[in-house]
Amino acid sequence: MDGSTNTIPYQATTNGETDVTYTAGSPFTAYNQLTQAEVIGWVQAALGATQVSAFEAQLDAEIAAKISLQNTSLPLPWHN
Protein backbone atom coordinates (compact mmCIF):
# COMPACT_ATOMS: atom_id res chain seq x y z
CA MET A 1 0.00 0.00 0.00
CA ASP A 2 1.17 3.48 -0.73
CA GLY A 3 0.35 6.76 0.93
CA SER A 4 1.62 10.24 0.39
CA THR A 5 1.86 13.64 1.99
CA ASN A 6 2.66 16.44 -0.42
CA THR A 7 4.93 14.79 -2.99
CA ILE A 8 6.82 12.44 -0.66
CA PRO A 9 5.76 8.81 -1.29
CA TYR A 10 5.50 6.36 1.57
CA GLN A 11 5.41 2.60 1.21
CA ALA A 12 4.92 -0.43 3.38
CA THR A 13 5.19 -4.05 2.33
CA THR A 14 4.45 -7.48 3.65
CA ASN A 15 5.79 -10.78 2.35
CA GLY A 16 4.65 -14.33 2.62
CA GLU A 17 3.15 -17.27 0.85
CA THR A 18 -0.41 -18.40 0.36
CA ASP A 19 -1.44 -21.75 -1.07
CA VAL A 20 -4.03 -21.62 -3.80
CA THR A 21 -5.47 -24.96 -4.91
CA TYR A 22 -6.67 -25.66 -8.42
CA THR A 23 -9.81 -27.78 -8.60
CA ALA A 24 -10.01 -30.02 -11.68
CA GLY A 25 -12.63 -28.74 -14.10
CA SER A 26 -12.39 -25.15 -12.88
CA PRO A 27 -11.36 -22.45 -15.36
CA PHE A 28 -7.58 -22.45 -15.85
CA THR A 29 -5.38 -19.46 -16.66
CA ALA A 30 -1.93 -20.09 -18.11
CA TYR A 31 0.93 -18.50 -16.17
CA ASN A 32 1.79 -16.02 -18.92
CA GLN A 33 -1.84 -14.85 -19.00
CA LEU A 34 -2.29 -14.18 -15.28
CA THR A 35 -3.30 -10.69 -14.28
CA GLN A 36 -2.45 -8.90 -11.07
CA ALA A 37 -6.16 -8.53 -10.25
CA GLU A 38 -6.78 -12.26 -10.71
CA VAL A 39 -3.89 -13.30 -8.44
CA ILE A 40 -4.84 -10.73 -5.78
CA GLY A 41 -8.39 -12.10 -5.85
CA TRP A 42 -7.13 -15.65 -5.29
CA VAL A 43 -4.90 -14.59 -2.40
CA GLN A 44 -7.65 -12.53 -0.76
CA ALA A 45 -10.08 -15.44 -1.07
CA ALA A 46 -7.53 -17.86 0.42
CA LEU A 47 -6.70 -15.53 3.35
CA GLY A 48 -10.24 -14.43 4.11
CA ALA A 49 -11.56 -10.96 4.81
CA THR A 50 -10.36 -10.86 8.43
CA GLN A 51 -6.73 -11.60 7.54
CA VAL A 52 -6.78 -9.20 4.58
CA SER A 53 -8.13 -6.44 6.84
CA ALA A 54 -5.42 -7.20 9.42
CA PHE A 55 -2.68 -6.91 6.77
CA GLU A 56 -4.16 -3.66 5.46
CA ALA A 57 -4.34 -2.21 8.98
CA GLN A 58 -0.72 -3.20 9.64
CA LEU A 59 0.45 -1.56 6.41
CA ASP A 60 -1.61 1.58 7.09
CA ALA A 61 -0.02 1.82 10.56
CA GLU A 62 3.49 1.49 9.09
CA ILE A 63 2.79 4.27 6.60
CA ALA A 64 1.30 6.49 9.33
CA ALA A 65 4.42 5.92 11.45
CA LYS A 66 6.67 6.93 8.54
CA ILE A 67 4.63 10.08 7.94
CA SER A 68 4.78 10.90 11.65
CA LEU A 69 8.57 10.55 11.68
CA GLN A 70 8.82 12.84 8.65
CA ASN A 71 6.93 15.55 10.55
CA THR A 72 8.92 15.26 13.78
CA SER A 73 11.28 18.08 14.67
CA LEU A 74 14.45 16.72 16.19
CA PRO A 75 16.69 18.82 18.45
CA LEU A 76 20.07 19.81 17.08
CA PRO A 77 22.65 17.14 17.93
CA TRP A 78 24.83 19.52 19.94
CA HIS A 79 22.01 20.44 22.34
CA ASN A 80 21.52 18.14 25.31
TIMI-2910 file (N, C-alpha, C, CB; in pm, 1 decimal, decimal comma, always signed):
<rs>
+----------+----------+----------+----------+----------+----------+----------+----------+----------+----------+----------+----------+------+
!      n_x !      n_y !      n_z !     ca_x !     ca_y !     ca_z !      c_x !      c_y !      c_z !     cb_x !     cb_y !     cb_z ! resn !
+----------+----------+----------+----------+----------+----------+----------+----------+----------+----------+----------+----------+------+
!    +84,6 !   -117,4 !     +0,0 !     +0,0 !     +0,0 !     +0,0 !    +88,8 !   +123,3 !     +0,0 !    -96,1 !     +0,0 !   +121,5 !  Met !
!    +41,7 !   +224,6 !    -65,7 !   +116,5 !   +348,4 !    -73,0 !    +33,4 !   +462,2 !    -15,3 !   +157,4 !   +378,8 !   -218,0 !  Asp !
!   +100,4 !   +554,3 !    +47,1 !    +34,7 !   +675,7 !    +93,2 !   +125,6 !   +791,4 !    +60,2 !     +2,6 !   +670,3 !   +245,9 !  Gly !
!    +73,8 !   +911,3 !    +67,0 !   +161,9 !  +1023,9 !    +39,4 !   +113,4 !  +1147,8 !   +112,1 !   +170,5 !  +1050,4 !   -110,9 !  Ser !
!   +210,7 !  +1231,8 !   +145,2 !   +185,5 !  +1363,9 !   +199,2 !   +266,0 !  +1457,8 !   +111,4 !   +224,9 !  +1375,9 !   +353,2 !  Thr !
!   +202,3 !  +1558,0 !    +56,1 !   +266,1 !  +1644,3 !    -42,3 !   +312,4 !  +1557,0 !   -158,9 !   +386,0 !  +1723,8 !    +20,6 !  Asn !
!   +442,5 !  +1560,4 !   -188,7 !   +492,6 !  +1478,8 !   -298,7 !   +586,3 !  +1368,6 !   -250,5 !   +564,0 !  +1566,1 !   -399,7 !  Thr !
!   +593,1 !  +1346,0 !   -121,4 !   +682,3 !  +1244,4 !    -65,9 !   +605,2 !  +1111,4 !    -57,4 !   +736,6 !  +1287,9 !    +75,9 !  Ile !
!   +647,8 !  +1009,0 !   -133,8 !   +576,3 !   +881,4 !   -129,0 !   +617,5 !   +798,6 !     -7,0 !   +601,8 !   +801,9 !   -257,2 !  Pro !
!   +524,7 !   +726,3 !    +45,8 !   +550,2 !   +635,7 !   +157,1 !   +503,0 !   +497,2 !   +114,9 !   +478,0 !   +683,3 !   +288,5 !  Tyr !
!   +577,6 !   +396,5 !   +154,6 !   +540,9 !   +260,0 !   +120,5 !   +555,9 !   +170,4 !   +240,7 !   +625,4 !   +208,2 !     +5,2 !  Gln !
!   +478,8 !    +63,2 !   +240,3 !   +491,9 !    -42,7 !   +337,8 !   +467,2 !   -173,4 !   +263,0 !   +392,3 !    -23,9 !   +459,0 !  Ala !
!   +535,5 !   -277,0 !   +301,6 !   +519,3 !   -405,0 !   +233,4 !   +505,9 !   -517,6 !   +334,4 !   +637,6 !   -431,8 !   +139,5 !  Thr !
!   +450,3 !   -625,2 !   +287,3 !   +445,4 !   -748,0 !   +365,0 !   +476,0 !   -861,9 !   +268,9 !   +305,6 !   -767,3 !   +435,9 !  Thr !
!   +539,7 !   -964,0 !   +317,5 !   +578,5 !  -1077,6 !   +234,6 !   +526,2 !  -1206,6 !   +295,8 !   +731,7 !  -1083,9 !   +218,2 !  Asn !
!   +506,7 !  -1303,1 !   +212,7 !   +465,0 !  -1433,3 !   +261,7 !   +419,5 !  -1521,0 !   +147,1 !   +354,0 !  -1418,9 !   +364,8 !  Gly !
!   +365,1 !  -1631,8 !   +182,6 !   +315,2 !  -1727,4 !    +84,8 !   +172,8 !  -1765,1 !   +119,5 !   +404,6 !  -1852,5 !    +78,9 !  Glu !
!    +95,6 !  -1793,1 !    +18,0 !    -41,0 !  -1839,8 !    +36,3 !    -65,9 !  -1950,3 !    -64,8 !   -144,5 !  -1723,5 !    +20,2 !  Thr !
!   -110,6 !  -2064,9 !    -17,2 !   -143,7 !  -2174,9 !   -106,9 !   -277,3 !  -2148,7 !   -174,2 !   -147,1 !  -2308,6 !    -30,8 !  Asp !
!   -280,5 !  -2172,2 !   -302,9 !   -403,3 !  -2161,9 !   -380,4 !   -416,6 !  -2294,5 !   -454,2 !   -401,6 !  -2037,7 !   -480,1 !  Val !
!   -527,7 !  -2362,8 !   -433,9 !   -546,8 !  -2495,7 !   -491,4 !   -634,0 !  -2489,2 !   -615,5 !   -608,8 !  -2590,2 !   -388,7 !  Thr !
!   -587,9 !  -2554,8 !   -719,6 !   -667,3 !  -2565,6 !   -841,7 !   -757,6 !  -2687,8 !   -829,5 !   -575,8 !  -2575,6 !   -968,4 !  Tyr !
!   -883,6 !  -2669,1 !   -860,3 !   -980,5 !  -2778,0 !   -860,3 !  -1004,6 !  -2820,5 !  -1004,7 !  -1114,3 !  -2735,4 !   -790,8 !  Thr !
!   -983,9 !  -2950,2 !  -1031,6 !  -1001,3 !  -3001,7 !  -1167,9 !  -1138,1 !  -2962,0 !  -1221,7 !   -984,9 !  -3155,6 !  -1171,0 !  Ala !
!  -1138,8 !  -2917,0 !  -1346,0 !  -1263,0 !  -2874,4 !  -1410,0 !  -1292,0 !  -2726,4 !  -1396,5 !  -1376,5 !  -2950,7 !  -1353,8 !  Gly !
!  -1221,4 !  -2659,3 !  -1304,7 !  -1238,6 !  -2514,7 !  -1288,4 !  -1168,3 !  -2443,3 !  -1402,9 !  -1183,0 !  -2466,4 !  -1150,9 !  Ser !
!  -1207,5 !  -2320,3 !  -1432,7 !  -1135,7 !  -2245,4 !  -1536,5 !   -986,7 !  -2238,0 !  -1502,6 !  -1194,8 !  -2102,5 !  -1551,7 !  Pro !
!   -903,2 !  -2247,6 !  -1603,7 !   -758,2 !  -2244,9 !  -1585,4 !   -700,1 !  -2128,1 !  -1662,8 !   -693,6 !  -2378,2 !  -1631,0 !  Phe !
!   -606,9 !  -2056,5 !  -1600,0 !   -537,7 !  -1946,1 !  -1665,6 !   -389,7 !  -1981,9 !  -1673,3 !   -559,8 !  -1810,5 !  -1589,0 !  Thr !
!   -335,0 !  -1981,8 !  -1794,1 !   -192,6 !  -2009,4 !  -1811,3 !   -110,5 !  -1902,0 !  -1740,1 !   -155,5 !  -2015,8 !  -1961,9 !  Ala !
!     +7,1 !  -1940,9 !  -1693,1 !    +93,0 !  -1850,4 !  -1617,0 !   +116,2 !  -1718,5 !  -1690,3 !   +226,3 !  -1917,3 !  -1588,1 !  Tyr !
!   +147,0 !  -1724,7 !  -1818,3 !   +179,4 !  -1602,3 !  -1891,6 !    +56,3 !  -1516,8 !  -1921,9 !   +249,4 !  -1637,4 !  -2020,8 !  Asn !
!    -62,1 !  -1561,9 !  -1879,6 !   -184,5 !  -1484,9 !  -1900,0 !   -245,6 !  -1436,3 !  -1768,4 !   -285,8 !  -1568,6 !  -1975,5 !  Gln !
!   -178,3 !  -1463,3 !  -1657,7 !   -229,3 !  -1417,8 !  -1528,2 !   -228,3 !  -1265,6 !  -1521,6 !   -145,7 !  -1476,9 !  -1412,8 !  Leu !
!   -327,0 !  -1211,9 !  -1453,0 !   -329,9 !  -1068,6 !  -1428,4 !   -310,4 !  -1043,8 !  -1279,4 !   -463,0 !  -1006,0 !  -1478,2 !  Thr !
!   -263,9 !   -926,5 !  -1247,0 !   -245,4 !   -890,2 !  -1107,0 !   -377,9 !   -900,0 !  -1031,7 !   -187,2 !   -748,1 !  -1095,2 !  Gln !
!   -484,4 !   -850,7 !  -1090,4 !   -615,7 !   -852,9 !  -1024,9 !   -661,3 !   -996,0 !   -996,2 !   -719,8 !   -781,2 !  -1112,1 !  Ala !
!   -636,8 !  -1086,8 !  -1090,0 !   -678,0 !  -1226,3 !  -1071,0 !   -602,2 !  -1290,3 !   -954,4 !   -654,7 !  -1307,3 !  -1200,2 !  Glu !
!   -471,0 !  -1271,1 !   -950,5 !   -389,4 !  -1329,6 !   -844,0 !   -425,4 !  -1268,6 !   -708,6 !   -239,5 !  -1309,2 !   -873,4 !  Val !
!   -444,6 !  -1137,5 !   -704,4 !   -484,3 !  -1072,7 !   -578,4 !   -618,0 !  -1129,5 !   -530,6 !   -494,4 !   -918,2 !   -596,2 !  Ile !
!   -710,1 !  -1150,6 !   -621,6 !   -838,8 !  -1210,4 !   -585,2 !   -823,3 !  -1348,8 !   -525,1 !   -928,6 !  -1217,9 !   -706,1 !  Gly !
!   -737,0 !  -1430,6 !   -583,2 !   -712,9 !  -1565,0 !   -529,3 !   -654,8 !  -1558,5 !   -388,1 !   -618,0 !  -1643,4 !   -621,6 !  Trp !
!   -555,6 !  -1471,1 !   -370,3 !   -490,4 !  -1459,3 !   -239,5 !   -588,9 !  -1407,2 !   -135,4 !   -367,5 !  -1366,2 !   -248,1 !  Val !
!   -667,0 !  -1305,9 !   -170,5 !   -764,8 !  -1252,5 !    -76,1 !   -867,5 !  -1359,0 !    -39,0 !   -834,9 !  -1129,3 !   -135,2 !  Gln !
!   -911,3 !  -1438,0 !   -134,9 !  -1007,8 !  -1544,3 !   -106,6 !   -946,1 !  -1650,6 !    -15,9 !  -1057,5 !  -1608,5 !   -237,6 !  Ala !
!   -819,7 !  -1684,8 !    -39,8 !   -753,0 !  -1786,2 !    +41,8 !   -729,8 !  -1737,3 !   +184,7 !   -619,9 !  -1825,7 !    -21,8 !  Ala !
!   -696,4 !  -1608,9 !   +200,9 !   -670,0 !  -1553,3 !   +334,6 !   -797,5 !  -1526,5 !   +412,6 !   -590,4 !  -1424,9 !   +322,9 !  Leu !
!   -899,5 !  -1481,7 !   +344,1 !  -1023,5 !  -1443,2 !   +411,0 !  -1022,3 !  -1296,2 !   +445,7 !  -1045,1 !  -1526,4 !   +536,8 !  Gly !
!  -1140,3 !  -1240,4 !   +458,8 !  -1156,4 !  -1096,2 !   +480,7 !  -1089,2 !  -1048,1 !   +609,0 !  -1303,6 !  -1061,0 !   +484,7 !  Ala !
!  -1094,6 !  -1127,4 !   +714,1 !  -1036,4 !  -1086,1 !   +842,5 !   -885,3 !  -1069,8 !   +830,6 !  -1070,0 !  -1188,5 !   +952,7 !  Thr !
!   -818,8 !  -1166,8 !   +767,8 !   -673,5 !  -1159,9 !   +754,1 !   -632,7 !  -1047,9 !   +659,7 !   -618,1 !  -1293,2 !   +704,1 !  Gln !
!   -707,6 !  -1029,1 !   +551,7 !   -677,6 !   -920,1 !   +457,8 !   -690,0 !   -785,8 !   +530,1 !   -773,4 !   -924,9 !   +334,0 !  Val !
!   -794,7 !   -768,8 !   +608,7 !   -812,9 !   -644,2 !   +684,4 !   -699,1 !   -622,9 !   +783,2 !   -947,0 !   -645,6 !   +759,0 !  Ser !
!   -652,9 !   -730,9 !   +846,9 !   -541,9 !   -720,1 !   +942,1 !   -414,1 !   -675,8 !   +871,5 !   -518,9 !   -854,4 !  +1013,8 !  Ala !
!   -385,3 !   -733,8 !   +753,8 !   -267,7 !   -691,4 !   +676,8 !   -279,4 !   -545,3 !   +635,6 !   -249,9 !   -779,8 !   +552,3 !  Phe !
!   -396,8 !   -504,4 !   +588,0 !   -416,2 !   -365,6 !   +546,1 !   -397,5 !   -270,0 !   +662,8 !   -555,1 !   -347,1 !   +485,1 !  Glu !
!   -449,3 !   -305,9 !   +779,9 !   -434,1 !   -220,9 !   +898,4 !   -287,3 !   -209,7 !   +938,3 !   -516,8 !   -276,6 !  +1015,9 !  Ala !
!   -214,4 !   -321,0 !   +930,8 !    -72,2 !   -320,1 !   +963,9 !     +4,6 !   -229,1 !   +868,7 !    -14,8 !   -462,6 !   +959,2 !  Gln !
!    -24,2 !   -238,8 !   +740,3 !    +44,7 !   -155,6 !   +641,4 !     +8,9 !     -8,2 !   +657,6 !    +10,2 !   -202,1 !   +499,9 !  Leu !
!   -118,8 !    +19,8 !   +683,9 !   -161,2 !   +158,3 !   +709,3 !    -87,6 !   +216,3 !   +829,8 !   -313,9 !   +164,9 !   +732,2 !  Asp !
!    -71,1 !   +135,7 !   +935,8 !     -1,6 !   +182,0 !  +1056,3 !   +145,7 !   +210,0 !  +1026,9 !    -14,2 !    +77,8 !  +1169,1 !  Ala !
!   +208,7 !   +125,7 !   +945,7 !   +348,8 !   +148,7 !   +909,4 !   +364,5 !   +279,2 !   +830,7 !   +402,8 !    +30,3 !   +826,8 !  Glu !
!   +273,3 !   +304,0 !   +738,2 !   +279,2 !   +427,3 !   +659,9 !   +255,5 !   +548,2 !   +749,9 !   +175,5 !   +424,4 !   +545,3 !  Ile !
!   +157,9 !   +539,5 !   +839,8 !   +130,5 !   +649,3 !   +932,9 !   +252,0 !   +678,5 !  +1020,1 !     +9,2 !   +615,9 !  +1021,2 !  Ala !
!   +322,3 !   +573,6 !  +1063,2 !   +442,0 !   +592,5 !  +1145,3 !   +551,4 !   +662,1 !  +1065,7 !   +492,9 !   +457,7 !  +1198,3 !  Ala !
!   +567,2 !   +626,9 !   +938,7 !   +667,5 !   +692,9 !   +854,2 !   +633,1 !   +840,1 !   +832,6 !   +678,8 !   +621,3 !   +718,6 !  Lys !
!   +506,2 !   +868,6 !   +811,9 !   +463,1 !  +1007,6 !   +794,4 !   +487,9 !  +1085,6 !   +922,4 !   +313,7 !  +1014,8 !   +755,0 !  Ile !
!   +458,3 !  +1025,4 !  +1036,0 !   +478,2 !  +1090,2 !  +1165,3 !   +625,5 !  +1123,2 !  +1187,9 !   +426,3 !  +1000,8 !  +1278,4 !  Ser !
!   +713,1 !  +1029,7 !  +1152,0 !   +856,6 !  +1055,4 !  +1167,7 !   +901,6 !  +1170,0 !  +1079,1 !   +937,5 !   +929,7 !  +1135,4 !  Leu !
!   +846,9 !  +1178,1 !   +959,9 !   +882,4 !  +1284,3 !   +865,3 !   +846,8 !  +1421,1 !   +922,1 !   +811,4 !  +1262,7 !   +730,5 !  Gln !
!   +741,6 !  +1427,6 !  +1002,3 !   +693,2 !  +1554,9 !  +1054,5 !   +744,7 !  +1584,7 !  +1195,5 !   +542,4 !  +1555,7 !  +1054,5 !  Asn !
!   +838,0 !  +1506,6 !  +1244,2 !   +892,3 !  +1525,7 !  +1377,9 !  +1012,3 !  +1619,4 !  +1371,5 !   +931,9 !  +1390,4 !  +1441,1 !  Thr !
!  +1013,5 !  +1716,9 !  +1458,6 !  +1127,9 !  +1808,0 !  +1467,4 !  +1224,3 !  +1753,1 !  +1571,4 !  +1082,8 !  +1953,9 !  +1503,8 !  Ser !
!  +1344,6 !  +1724,0 !  +1527,7 !  +1445,5 !  +1671,8 !  +1619,3 !  +1532,5 !  +1786,5 !  +1669,1 !  +1532,1 !  +1563,1 !  +1550,5 !  Leu !
!  +1579,4 !  +1776,4 !  +1794,4 !  +1669,3 !  +1881,6 !  +1844,7 !  +1804,0 !  +1871,4 !  +1771,8 !  +1689,1 !  +1869,1 !  +2000,6 !  Pro !
!  +1874,8 !  +1981,6 !  +1769,0 !  +2007,2 !  +1980,9 !  +1708,2 !  +2098,4 !  +1887,9 !  +1788,7 !  +2066,4 !  +2125,2 !  +1701,5 !  Leu !
!  +2186,3 !  +1815,0 !  +1722,6 !  +2265,1 !  +1713,5 !  +1793,4 !  +2357,8 !  +1769,5 !  +1900,0 !  +2345,9 !  +1636,3 !  +1695,5 !  Pro !
!  +2394,4 !  +1896,0 !  +1893,6 !  +2483,2 !  +1951,7 !  +1994,1 !  +2410,5 !  +2008,4 !  +2114,4 !  +2567,1 !  +2057,6 !  +1933,1 !  Trp !
!  +2277,5 !  +2001,9 !  +2116,4 !  +2200,9 !  +2044,0 !  +2233,9 !  +2162,9 !  +1920,6 !  +2314,7 !  +2073,7 !  +2124,7 !  +2192,6 !  His !
!  +2185,6 !  +1927,4 !  +2444,2 !  +2152,0 !  +1813,6 !  +2531,4 !  +2015,0 !  +1828,4 !  +2583,9 !  +2249,4 !  +1800,3 !  +2646,4 !  Asn !
+----------+----------+----------+----------+----------+----------+----------+----------+----------+----------+----------+----------+------+
</rs>
